[in-house]
Amino acid sequence: MMRRAVALLVATAAVWSSVGSAGADEQRPVDRVLVLSIPAVTWRDLDLGELPNLRGLFERSIVADLSVRGVRRRPNLGDGYVTMNAGTRAVGRTLDQGQCFSGTEEFEEGLAREAMARRSGVAIDSIPDGAVVCLAQPAIAARNDRLLFDAEVGALGDTLRDAGVHRAVIANSDRAAPLGEAGYERQAGLALADSDGVVPGGSVGSDLLELDPRAPFGVRAGAAAYLATFEEEWSADRAVVLVEASDLVRFDAYRGFVAKEAREPFQSALLRDFDALVGELLARVGPDDAVLVVGPAHGGGTGRLTLAALAAPGVEPGLARSAYTRRSGIVSIVDVGPTILELLGLERPDEMEGKPMERGTTGGNFGDRYDWLVDVDEAARFRDRMIADVTTWFVVLQVLLTIAALVGFARFPRALRWVEVAALALLAFLPATFIAGLAPFHDWGALAYWSFLAGFALVTGVVVYATTSRTGITPLIVALVLVVGVLVVDLVTGAHLQFNTSLGYSPTVAGRFAGIGNLAYSQLAAGAVLLAGLVAYALGGRRGARVAVAVLAVAVLVDGAPFWGADVGGVLSMVPAFAIAATMLLGWRVRGRTILVGALGALVVIGGFAAFDASRPEGDRSHLGRFVHTTADGGWDASATVIERKISANLDVLFSSVWTVMLPLVLAGIAYMVYRAPGRMRGIYERVPPLRASLVGLAIVAALGFALNDSGIAIPGVMLGVLTPVLVVVTIRGERVPERTGPVAAPRPERVPV
């Protein structure tokens, strides 16, 4: 029954989508695409004042930071090229991943063709003379078949081959001459190879190299050989030709042998050489051709964003985006293959999860765009450095707060007022991590960042405590309004504070590029359900219950709406949990049908969001609408793979997260606190009955959030981080909390301050 209902939803959404997307403008196909591969550099590495040809190209292009994150957090060059070809996250790492060969060198007698024929089972006659063959392709395909991304290795190459588009790769990043097997670095062939591992044109052979004792490993790319090969391959009527800045690959491997102060000048000299070659290549590119620049892998060290640019007929300069990222100025490595096919007017295979690059916002002039791209990369690196410390300290502070409350109850009751301040400050710490996104702390440094977080949290805690009642729950309402309000305002205004903030997400991690992140969803869900109970208590009566239900409804809407939070797992967990909490807040009995209605309500809400999202133009759809189309196009196997991948990620986090350590410690502390203060807890339940509904709703949303989101144990961990300060404050206040009327409590005529 459930499967049939979901199938109907998918079909309906697909129809809506076809209606909604009718009449969309189509870009005129180009004849040829030149792909310039510039590995191991970022926008900051480009001194464009010394690179006139690249600068001129970028000024007339749409440009973006390129997220190279695929299956692995730090993919290598082979991973990048295989992912470009598959249009889906993939790996290229095998023992012989670099062993692509062309028939112009030591394998000219056909040894490479024979080896490929033996490995793949293809007929040797079908492999053209002089082709580039990638011996690792069968092993790479087998490796990806065991992963949970449904990558079709060679999807781009197959599509181009079937459409009669010529393919050629010109690259060689070998590290030694004369060559031995250990020196082979020829992964570039994997970018355009078909599923048999064959690229019909180009060269990856040693004929492209020149000896140069000043170059990395004593060899360098021969510009004349590159250009001669390009002229031959570019003469085809329809073609995709990839030219790699192979000297940069060699330099990245050679970097450790160069003094730190000499690395930047060394790399700049290599970039100038490549810029000269680019000038010669662009002189041979016609007005009906496109040029696509990609950085398929970042250099050694921490994960970074690389570069992407596209110059094509009819494309005005600006910031690039894709329907995959939904954020101007950011595209993904999985978008490269679909972009090439879109430029040539070819249909993208269903297996490709990436989407074509397109123009997003203008981003000012080119100088403004360049500065922004550099700044985003630096902010992403800073965020990735900070997140472990922020998470660890938040966990430590939770444990310390619990211990302080226990010690205060047992030994120092007069000190409990400071524990209250600390609890309010800890709640304020959460929105502080997002508000910090308004300032360039990546330029100011970690000290300034931590000073802001600590200062904002402490000042907020002191101010809230000092300006509110000592006997009511108003300080908690104010603190929770801050937690929830910052997220709601951010999401409805474009989720700018989610981007590159420590408890948000970053394009280098690439789990999400738009909408609400999992850690923010956890704060929103926990904060909203606790706020609802306290608001119901503060206002009293039916009015309080209705306002509380409205708080829950707003949280669901903002979290799940495709144009705001676009959070599937959030809605599926929040709706049933909030439905039960709302039932209790309204004074109704919770029955079995209440649970059923909540579960069905979650499906209805997510179905409505999905149908709406799927009906929007492809460039505007969130991952919810893409999931609907994936299911419609690829069947239930495609959906099952997505679900299985999330479960796998959930389990991986469970055994490697600091939250796994924090949960039992804090829960044990809370349990002991309840044991030590039974009278206070009775006072809470008697005087603040709506809090019981909030706790039930929070327990349910935490359990469902853990099960339905790929952040796993971090979900209940963050939710507990919101709950702990609330419980500490209400437990400390105990009998001092005044009674309040409401649907879930016996009516009382008096009205008391909160």
N, C-alpha and C positions, 0 to 999 in steps of 0.2 A: 504494500500500500504506500509506504513512505517513498520507495524507489519510484513508483508510478507518479506520485505527486511532484517529486523533484524533476522527473523527466518532462512533465507537463510545463513546469516552470521554465526549464531550459529551452524548450521549444517556443514558448511564448516570448521569452526574452530575445531569442534569435530573430523572430518575426519583427518585434519592435525595433531591433537593431537594423534590419534591412530597410525598414521604413525611415528610421531616423537618419541613416547615412546616405539615403538617396540624394542624388544631385551634387555630391561632393566633387570639387574640382580635381582634375587629374593632371599631374605634371607631365610635360612632354618628355618622352624617353630620349636618352642620349645614345650616341653611337658607341662610345668607348669610355671606359673608366680607368684612370690612372690612380693606383693606390700607392701612396708614399708611406712606407712603414718607418717610423722614427722611434725605435725602442729606447727604453731606459732614460728618458728625459721628461721633464715637466715644462710647463710654460715658463716658470722662473728661470730654467736653464738656458732659455733662448734669449741671447742678446740681439734683439731684432734690428738694432742699429747697424750691426755687422752682418746681417743676413737679409739683404735687400730682396732676394727672390722669394724667400719664405714670407717675409713681411708683406710684400705685395699680394701674395696668394692669400694670406690670412685676412688682409684688409677687405678683400672682395668675397670672403667666405662667411658661412655661419660657423661659429667656433664654440667649443665646449671643453670642459674637463671630462676626461674619459675614465670611468670606473672600470678597472680591469679585473675586479673581483669576480671569480667564477666559482667553481667547486671549492677551490682552496683560497684561504685568506691571502696568501702571497703566491699567486700563480707565477710559473716561469714562462719563458718565451714560447715554448712548445704548447703549453696550456692556452696561451693567448691566441695563437694561430689556429689551433683546433677549434676553440670557441668561436672565433670569427667565422670559420667555415660552417660550423654546425648551427650557428644562430641561437645556440642554447648552451648553458653552462656545461663545460666539458673539461676533461684532462687530456694532456698529451704526453704525460711522463711515462716513458718506457726506457728500457735499457739502450735501445738504439733509436731514440726519438730524433736525433740529429742526422740520421743517415738517409738523407734524400740525395739522389745522384742524378746527374745528367750525362748524356752520351757524348759529351765533348771532351772527356778527360780519361782517367784510367779505366773507366768502364765502357769505353767506346766500342768494344767488341761484343757488347750485348750482355755482359755479366749482370748488370743491374736489372735489365728487362727480364732475364731468366730468373733471377732471384725473386723479383716481384711476382712473376707468373707462378712460381712454386708456392709462394706464401699465400697468395690471394686466390689462386685457382683460375685466374683469367687467362685467356689465350694470349700467347706471346705475340701473335700477329696483330692483336688489337692495341698493343702498346706502341705508339709512333716512334720512329727513329728520332733520336735527339730529345725525347721527352724527359722531363724531370719525374723520377719515380721515387716514392717515399716508402722504403721497405718496412717502416714501422706501422703503416696504416692498419693492417689487419689486427695487430696487437693492440693498437690504440682503440679501435672499434670494439674489440672484445672487452677491454678494460672499462669502457664507458657503458657497455651493455649491463655491467654489474652494478652500476650506480643508479641513483633514483632521480635522474634528470631527463630521461628519455632522449638523450642527445643522439641525433643521426649524424655520425661522423661522415663528412664529405657532402653534406646536404647542399651547400652552395655550389661546390664543384659539379655535382650531378645535375643541378638545375641549369647551370650555364652550359654544360655539355649537351644536355637534351635540347636546349634552345639554339644550339649552333653557335654559341658565343665562344670565341677563342680565349684561352687562358694561358698566361705566362707569368713566371716568377723569375726575378733577377736578383739574386742575393747569394752571399757567401760570407759567413762570419767565422770561418775556420780559425783556429788559434795557433797553427803551426805550419811551417813550410820548410822542407818537404813534409807532406802530410802523413800522419799515422792515424790509426783509427781513433785514438783518444782526442785528436784535434778536430774531428768533424763537428761542425755546428751549422746545420742547414735546415733548421726548423721551418723556414719561410715557405718551403714547398707545401707544408701542411695547410696553409691558408686557402689555397685554391685547388688542392688535390680532390679528385672525385673519390667515391667510396672504394675504388680499386687502388687508390694511392697514386694516381697518374695526373700530371699536369702536362698537357701536350706541347707547351713551348717554354722558352726561356732558358736559363742556365743557373745552376747552383754550384758549378764546378770551379776548380782551381784556376781555370783560364781567366776568371774575373779578378784574380789577385795579382798584386805586384809586391816584390820584396822591398822593404823599407826598414832599415834598422831603427829609425826614429819612431815607427808606428808600434802600437800594441802587438806584442808577440812577433814583431819583425815583419808583418805583412799588412797590406792595406788594399782597399778597393781600387781597381784600375778604372778611372773615369772613362777612358776611351773604350774599354771593353764593355762596360755597362751601357754606354750610349750606343755602341754598335749593335748590341743585342736588342736594346729597346727599339731602335729604328726598324729592325727586322720584324719584331713582334707587333709593333704598333701599326703596321701597314694593313692589318686585317680590317675588314669593314666593321665588324663588331668584335670588341675585345675587352678583356679586363687584364691589366698588366700590373703586377705588384713589384715595386722597386724598394729594396730595403737599404736603410743606412747601416750597413753591416759593420762599419768601423766603430759605431757606437756600441754595438753588442760586444765587440772585442774589447773595447775600452772598459765596459762595465765589469767584464771578467778580469781585466788587467788592473783595475782601480787600486787594489790592495798593494800593488808594487810601486805606486806613485805617491810621493809625499803629498800631504793634505793641501799644502799651499799651491802645489802645481797641478792639482786635479782639474780645477775649473778652467785654467788657461789651456790645458791639454784637450779637454772636451770641447772647448770653444773653437779650437783650431780644426777639430774634426767636423764640427757643425758647419764651419765656413766652407770646408771642402765639399760637404754634401750640398750646401746651398748653391755652390757653383754648378754642381751636377743638376740640381733642380731647375736652375735657369735654362740649361740646355734642354731638359725634358719638356719644360713648359713651352719652349719655343716651337715644339713639334705637336703640341696639343691644340686642336681646332676649337672653334666656337661651339660646336655641337657635342663636345666632350666634357666629362666631369673629372674633377680631381678630388680625391678623398685622402685626407691625412689622418693616420691613426698611430697611437703609441701602444702596441699590443701587450707590453709588459713594463712595469716600473723597474727601476734599478735596484741594486742591492740595498739592504737595510729595511727601514720601516715602510709599510705600505703607503703608496702615494697615488694621487691622480695623475694620469698622463694627459695627452692632448688629442683632440679631434677637431677636424675642420673639413668643410665641404664647400667647394665652389662648383656650381653647375648652372646651366642656362636657366634663367628665370628665378633663381634663388637670390633674394636680396640679403646683403650682409646683416648679421645680427648674432644673437645667441642661439645655438642649436638646442633642441630638445627632442625627445621621442615619447611615444605613448607608453613606453616601458618605464621611463623615469618620471614623466609628467612634471618635470622641473626644468625650466629654461636654464641653459648653461651646464647641464649635466646629461651625459649620455653614457650608455653602457657598452662594454665590449660585445655583448650579444646583439647589439643593434647594427654592427658593421655589415654582416652578411645580408640582412634584410634591406639595408640601405643600398647596397650594390644592386640587388635585384630590382628595387623600386626605381632606381635611376635608369635601368635598362628596360623598364616596362614589363618585367617578368613577375609572375605570381609567386608569392612567398610560400614555401611549404608549410603545412600545418605544424610540423615538428619544431619550427623555429619560434622560440618564445620572444625574441627581440623584435623591435619595431623600427621602421625606417626613421632616420633623422629628418627633422624638419625645422623650419625657422620658428623660434619662439618669440621672445621679446627682443627689442632692438638692443638694449643694454648700453645705450649711449654711443659714442664714437669708438673706434677700435682701441684707442688708448684706455678708455673706461672699461671696455670688455676685457682687455688683457689684464688690467689691474684686478678686476673682479675674479677672474679665473685663478690668478696667482693667490689671491686672498683666500678663496674657498679651499684650495689645496692646503694652505698653511693652517687654516681653521680646522680642517678635518684631521690633520696630523696631531694638532694640539688636543682636540677632543679625544682622539684615540689614546693619547698618552694619559689623559686625565681620568678616563672612565674607570679604570681599575682602582685608582686611589679613591675616587669619589664613592664608588660602591663599597669598597672595604671600610672606609671611614663611616659611612652611613650604617653599615652593619655593626661596627664597633660601638658607635654611639647608641644604637638600639640596646645593645647588651649593657652598656654602662648606665643608661637611663633606667633599665629594669633593676639593675643592682642598686642604684641610688635610691629608687623608690622602696625597695625591700629594707635597706639599711635605715632609711628615714622612718619607716613604720616601726621597726624594731628598736631603734636606739635614739634617733634624733628627730622627733616629730616637728620641732620648730624649723628644721631645715627643709621641710617639705614644700614650703613656698618657693624655694629655689629650684626644687625638682619640677614644680609646675612650670616655672619660667623655662627650664631646660626642655620640657616636653613641648611647649609652644614653639620654642626656637627650632626644635627638630622638625616639627611640621613645616615651619617656614623655610627650612633648608631645601625642601623639595621644589617649590616654585622658584627659589633662588637660582637653582641650576639652569632653569629655562630663561629667566630674566637676564642671566649672565650672557645669553646669546645676543643681547642688544649692544654689547661692547666688544671691542677687538682684543680680548684677553690673550689671544694667540700672539699678538704683538707685544703686549705688556708683560707676559710671563706668568708662571705658575704662582709666584708669591702674590701678585695682584689678584689673581683669580681666587685663591684660597682666602685672601683677606676680604674680598667681596662676599663670598659665600658665608664665611663665619660672621662678618659684620652684619650682613642683611638678616641672617637668622637670629642673631642675638638681639639686635635692635628691635626687630619685629616681636620677638618673644617678650622683651621687657615692656614695650609700648602696649601690646595687647593686654598683658597682665595688669599693668598699672592703670589702664583706662577703662577697665570693665569690672563688673561685680566680682566680689570675692566668694560669693555663695552660689552663683548660678553657673550655667554652661555657656554663657555668651562668649568668653574667650575662645572656646573650642569652635563655636559657630564662625567667629571671625577668621580663625586660622584655617578652617576647612573651606570657607568661602574663598580665601586666597589660593589654596591648593587647587580647588576645582575651577575657580574663576579664571586664573591665568591660563589654564589649558583650554577652557571653552573659548575665551576671547582669541587665543592664538589660532585655534583650529578654524574658527569662522572667518579669520582674516588671512588665511593662507598657510598656516602651520610653519611660519618662519622661525619660531623659537624651538621647533622640533629638530630643525636642521643644524647639524654640527654642534649640538649641546650634549653634555655628558650623559644625561638620562634620556636623550632623544635618539637620533641615529646619524650616521655619517655616510657619505657616498663611497668611502673606502671600504667600509664593512659591507655596504650594498644590500643589507637585508630589506631595506625600504628606502625610497627616495621622496615620498610624499605621504601626506596623511598623518595619522597618529602612530607612534611607536609603541611597542609592547610595554615598556616600563612606564610610559606616560598613561597608557590605558589602565594599567594597574592602579596608578594614583587616582585617575578619574573615577574608576569604578568604586574603589574603597572610599574615597573622599565623598562621593555623591551619596552612597548608601548610608554612611555615618552622618553626613550632614542632614539627610532627609529625616532620620530619627530625631536628631536634636532640634531641627526646625519644627517638627510636629509637636515636640514637647514644649518648645518656647512659645509658639503661637496658641497651642491648645485647641481642643474641639475639632469639629469637622474642617474648619478653615485650616488649621495646622496640618491635618492629614492630607488635605487636597494640595496644599503648597508643597508638602513633602513628596507627593506623587509627581507633581510637576517637575521637581528637581530631578527625580529619577528619569522622567521622560526626556528632559533636555539632555541629560547625560547620554542616553541611548541614541538620540537623534544626532548629536554632535559626533559621537564616536563612530556611528555606522554610516552616516550619509556619505555617498561616494564623492561628493564635492568637498567634504570636510575630512572626517577621520578615516573613512573607507576601511573599517576594521571588521572583518568577517567574524573572527574568533571572539572579538569583544562583544558584538551583538548577540551571538549565540550563547554567551555566558551571562551577559547582563540581563537580557529579557526575562528568562525564567527566574533568575535570582531576584530581580527587582519586582517581578510579578508577585512572588510570595511575600516579599517585604511589604509591598503596597497593600496586599490583602490584610496583613497583620496590622498595618498602620491604620487602615480603614475600619478596623474592629471586626472584620469578617473571619469566619473560621477557615482554617486551611484544611482542605480535603484532598483526596486523591485527584479529583477533577481539576483542582487548582493547579496542581503540578502539571497535569496534562495540558491545561490551557496555556500555562507558561511555556511549555516546550513547543506547542503548536504556534504560540505567539511569536517565539523566536524565529521559527521557520517562515512565518508570514512576513515578519518585518524584514528579515534578511532577503526573502524572496522579492519583496517590493523594492528594496534597494538594488537587488541584482537586476531586476527587470528594467528599472529606470537607468541604471548604469550601462547595461548592455545596449540600450536604445540610443545612447549618446554616440557622437562621432568617435572613431577609434582613438584619435589623439587625446580625447578627454576621459577615456575610461580608466577606472582604477583597476586593481588586480581582481576585484570582485566581478566586474564586467568581463575581464579577460578570462576568468575562470569559467564563466558561463559559456563563452565562445569556445574555449578549449574543450569543454565537455561536449558541446554540440558538434564540434568538428572531429574531435579525437575519440569520442565515446567515453565509456566509464573507465577504461584502462588509464586514460590520461588523468582523470580526476583521482583515481586511486593512487597514482604515482605521487601526485601533489600531497595527498593526505598521508601517505606512507613516509614521504620525505619529512613532513612536519613532525610526525611521531618519532622518527629517527633523531631529528635535531633535538626534540624534547628530552629524549633519553640521554643524549650526549651531554646536554647541559646539566642534567640531574647529578651526574657524578663528577662534575668539574667546576662547580660554581661555589662561590663563597656563600651564597644564599643557603646552600645545603647545610652549612655549618651554623649559620645564624638562626635558622628556624627552630631547631630543637632547644637551643639555649634560651631564646626569648620566650618560647612557649612554656618551658619549664619555669622560668622566672615569673611569668604571668600567673601560672597555676599556683605557685607558692605565694604570690602576692594575694591572690584570692583566698588562699587558705589562711593567711595571716590576718586578713581583714574581712572576716565573714559578716560582721555587722555593717561595715561600709558597703559591701556588695549588696546586702539586703536593702540597704537604703537606696542604692541606685535603682534596683529593680522595682522597688515600691514607688519611688518618686519620679523615675524616668522610664516608664514602661515602653515608650517607643524605641528605646535603645535595644530592647530585646529583638524587635523586628529588624533593626539594623544589623545586629550581630548574626542573626540567622541568614539574612540576605548576603552579608559579607562572607560567611562560611561557604555558602553555595557558589557565589561568584568566584571565590578563590579556588575552589575545587574544579569548577568548570573551566576557569581560565587556565589553570595548570594543564588540564587535559587537552584543551583546544588550541593552545598557542605554542609556537615552537621555541619560545623563551623558557618554557618549562617551569622549573622551581623558582625562577626569578619572579614570576607573577605573584604567587602567594607570599614570597619574601617581601616584595615592595608593599603589598597590601597589608601585611603584618606591620611593616614600618609605618604605615599611616594609623593603624589601629592602636599600636602600643602607646603612643603619646596620649591618645584619647582616653584609653583605659586608665592610664596613670593619673590623669587630671581628675576624672570623675571618681576614681577610687579614693584619691586624696581628699576630695571634697565630701564624699560620703554623705552623712546625714545633713550636711550643710546645703545640699541641693534641695531647693523647695519643691513641693508637690505641684503638679500641673494637671489640669483636666484634659481629656482627649478621648477619642473613640476606643483606645485600648486601655483606658483606666476608668475607674468608677468616677462618675461626675461629682465635682465638688464646686460649691458656689464661689469660694474665694479666688481672688486673683493676686498672684504674688510676683515680685520682680524676678527677672532672670539675669 
